[in-house]
Amino acid sequence: MNVEAIIRAYIAENILFSGNGYPYRDDASFLDGGIIDSANVMELVMFVEEKFGLSVEDTDIVPDNFDSVRLLAAYVRRKQPILA
């Protein structure tokens, strides 16, 4: 399973509570699209740390890293190059 698929599955199951998967494009903005809220961002941070074994710095919690499946997957790959 690739990084994007793991992120989509997590959001669908744990944030959207959707049994039908993640219905948005990978570049859809989480915040602008109303997909997640600010509290969910912290949930995503904890998920990324646990699932991918990363340590997310406070300065990394910005829209450039956490505002779409595509951006989040790219962030994970930068922090853990073995997934690239």
HELIX and SHEET records of a PDB file:
HELIX    1   1 VAL A    3  ASN A   14  1                                  12    
HELIX    2   2 SER A   38  PHE A   52  1                                  15    
HELIX    3   3 ASP A   58  ASP A   60  5                                   3    
HELIX    4   4 PRO A   63  PHE A   66  1                                   4    
HELIX    5   5 VAL A   69  LYS A   79  1                                  11    
HELIX    6   6 PRO A   81  LEU A   83  5                                   3    
END                                                                             
